[in-house]
Amino acid sequence: MIDYNKTDDEQAEDIKKWWKENGLSVAAGIALAIAALFGWEYWQKHQITQAESASTLYSEAQTATDDTIATLKTQELQDGYTTSPYAALASLETAKKHAEKGEYEPAAAALNWVIANTKDVDLKNIASVRLARVQASAGKYEEALKLASQTYGASYESVLEEIKGDIYSAQNKIEEARKAYERAIVAAKNSSSELIKIKLDNLGKGA
């Protein structure tokens, strides 16, 4: 603190003394603040660059007419941009393509990758629900039922009950299947549930 009762020379000497005692720590603090500022800016630019690169790879995977190229682009995303939503989305698309061909093992592998690596809860839930359907289609009923019985958001209730109905139907557990399909229809509310109703009707009237 400057004492204005002192002469200019005395005040100057006080400032020199204070700077001698505290100058190093002040300079270090300024240097750290500057380093933090540039570090933050670098990190932001790095994040933007990473996102742009991941987006480009995802676009290339989506537009590739050759499945081999699409697979390679997806692998690049998984290896270099593991936590990026684009890596998860590309893996979900890969799983879908395999599932549509009845290639359940690679479909399950892609979905398990999403579950293990994404930080996005919604993407993780989507992958888990789709994996339940894939496992059911592959005849792995216990694994599928375990996945379908986990806790998800209310928006997944209808599809999960439908999957359970499919599993019970395949196991010839008609009453359990009927109840699951009925719950699925109720949960669907105003959404289209025609396919579920057909599945329910196909079970017959029961005893």
C-alpha positions in Angstrom: 0.0 0.0 0.0 1.4 3.4 -1.0 1.9 5.9 1.9 1.2 9.3 0.3 2.8 11.1 3.3 6.2 9.9 2.0 8.2 11.6 -0.6 8.3 10.3 -4.2 11.7 8.8 -3.7 10.6 7.0 -0.5 7.5 5.7 -2.3 9.7 4.5 -5.1 12.0 2.7 -2.7 9.0 1.0 -1.1 7.8 -0.2 -4.5 11.2 -1.5 -5.4 11.4 -3.3 -2.0 7.9 -4.8 -2.4 8.7 -5.9 -6.0 12.0 -7.5 -4.8 10.1 -9.5 -2.2 7.0 -10.4 -4.3 7.9 -9.9 -7.9 8.8 -13.5 -8.6 5.5 -14.9 -7.3 3.6 -12.2 -9.3 5.5 -13.0 -12.4 4.8 -16.7 -11.9 1.1 -16.0 -11.4 0.9 -14.0 -14.6 2.8 -16.7 -16.5 0.5 -19.4 -15.3 -2.6 -17.3 -16.2 -1.2 -16.8 -19.7 -0.4 -20.5 -20.0 -3.8 -21.4 -18.8 -5.4 -19.1 -21.4 -3.4 -20.4 -24.3 -3.9 -24.0 -23.0 -7.7 -23.5 -22.9 -7.7 -22.0 -26.4 -5.5 -24.9 -27.7 -7.8 -27.4 -26.1 -10.9 -25.8 -27.6 -9.3 -25.7 -31.1 -8.2 -29.4 -30.7 -11.8 -30.4 -29.7 -13.2 -28.6 -32.8 -10.6 -30.2 -35.0 -11.3 -33.7 -33.6 -15.1 -33.2 -34.0 -14.6 -32.0 -37.6 -12.4 -35.0 -38.4 -14.8 -37.5 -36.8 -17.7 -35.9 -38.7 -15.9 -36.3 -42.0 -15.1 -39.9 -41.3 -18.7 -40.6 -40.4 -19.9 -38.9 -43.5 -17.5 -41.0 -45.6 -18.7 -44.2 -43.9 -22.3 -43.3 -44.5 -21.9 -42.5 -48.2 -19.5 -45.3 -49.0 -20.9 -47.7 -51.7 -18.4 -50.4 -50.8 -19.1 -52.1 -47.4 -15.3 -52.7 -47.0 -14.7 -48.9 -47.1 -17.5 -48.2 -44.7 -16.1 -50.8 -42.3 -12.6 -49.3 -42.5 -14.0 -45.8 -41.9 -16.0 -47.1 -38.9 -12.9 -48.8 -37.6 -10.9 -45.5 -37.9 -13.6 -43.8 -35.8 -13.5 -46.5 -33.2 -9.7 -46.4 -33.0 -9.1 -42.6 -33.2 -12.3 -41.1 -31.9 -13.5 -43.6 -29.3 -15.7 -41.3 -27.2 -17.1 -39.3 -30.2 -20.8 -39.7 -30.8 -19.9 -40.2 -34.5 -18.0 -43.4 -33.6 -21.1 -44.7 -31.8 -23.5 -43.7 -34.6 -21.3 -45.4 -37.2 -21.1 -48.5 -35.1 -24.9 -48.5 -34.7 -25.2 -48.3 -38.5 -22.7 -51.2 -38.9 -24.7 -53.3 -36.5 -27.9 -52.5 -38.4 -26.4 -53.6 -41.7 -25.2 -56.9 -40.2 -28.5 -57.6 -38.4 -30.5 -57.1 -41.6 -28.3 -59.8 -43.3 -28.8 -62.1 -40.4 -25.1 -61.7 -39.3 -25.8 -61.6 -35.6 -22.3 -62.0 -34.2 -20.7 -59.0 -35.9 -23.9 -57.0 -35.2 -23.7 -57.9 -31.5 -20.0 -57.0 -31.5 -20.7 -53.5 -32.9 -23.4 -52.9 -30.4 -21.3 -54.1 -27.5 -18.6 -51.7 -28.7 -21.1 -48.8 -28.4 -22.2 -49.9 -24.9 -18.6 -50.1 -23.7 -17.3 -46.9 -25.2 -20.0 -44.2 -25.6 -20.5 -41.6 -22.8 -23.9 -40.7 -24.3 -26.6 -42.4 -22.2 -29.2 -42.3 -25.0 -26.8 -44.0 -27.4 -25.9 -46.6 -24.8 -29.6 -47.3 -24.2 -30.3 -47.6 -28.0 -27.4 -50.0 -28.4 -28.6 -52.1 -25.4 -32.1 -52.3 -26.7 -31.0 -53.2 -30.2 -28.6 -55.8 -28.8 -31.5 -57.4 -27.0 -33.3 -57.7 -30.3 -30.2 -59.1 -32.0 -29.7 -61.7 -29.3 -33.3 -62.7 -29.4 -33.1 -63.1 -33.2 -29.9 -65.2 -32.7 -31.8 -67.5 -30.3 -29.8 -66.3 -27.2 -33.0 -65.8 -25.3 -31.6 -65.6 -21.8 -29.1 -62.9 -22.7 -31.8 -61.0 -24.6 -34.3 -61.2 -21.8 -31.6 -60.0 -19.3 -30.9 -56.9 -21.5 -34.6 -56.3 -22.1 -35.2 -56.4 -18.3 -32.8 -53.6 -17.5 -33.9 -50.2 -16.5 -34.4 -47.8 -19.4 -36.4 -44.6 -20.0 -40.2 -44.8 -20.4 -39.9 -44.2 -24.1 -38.3 -47.7 -24.5 -41.1 -49.6 -22.6 -43.1 -50.6 -25.7 -40.2 -51.9 -27.7 -38.8 -53.7 -24.7 -42.1 -55.5 -24.0 -42.4 -56.4 -27.6 -38.9 -58.0 -27.5 -39.9 -59.9 -24.4 -43.1 -61.0 -26.2 -40.9 -62.2 -29.1 -38.7 -64.2 -26.8 -41.5 -65.8 -24.9 -43.3 -66.6 -28.1 -40.1 -68.3 -29.5 -39.9 -70.3 -26.3 -43.6 -71.3 -26.7 -44.4 -69.5 -23.4 -47.7 -68.3 -24.9 -49.3 -66.7 -21.8 -46.1 -64.7 -21.0 -45.9 -63.6 -24.6 -49.5 -62.5 -24.6 -49.0 -60.4 -21.5 -45.8 -58.8 -22.8 -47.5 -57.9 -26.1 -50.4 -56.4 -24.3 -48.1 -54.3 -22.2 -46.3 -53.2 -25.3 -49.6 -52.1 -26.9 -50.6 -50.1 -23.8 -47.1 -48.5 -23.6 -47.2 -47.6 -27.3 -50.2 -45.3 -26.5 -50.9 -43.3 -29.7 -48.0 -44.7 -31.6 -48.5 -47.3 -34.3 -48.7 -50.8 -32.7 -50.3 -52.7 -35.6 -47.4 -55.1 -35.9 -47.6 -55.9 -32.1 -51.3 -56.5 -32.5 -50.7 -58.9 -35.3 -48.1 -60.8 -33.2 -50.6 -60.9 -30.4 -53.4 -62.2 -32.7 -51.0 -64.9 -34.0 -50.7 -66.4 -30.5 -54.4 -67.4 -30.7 -57.1 -67.0 -28.1 -55.4 -69.3 -25.6 -57.2 -71.5 -23.1 
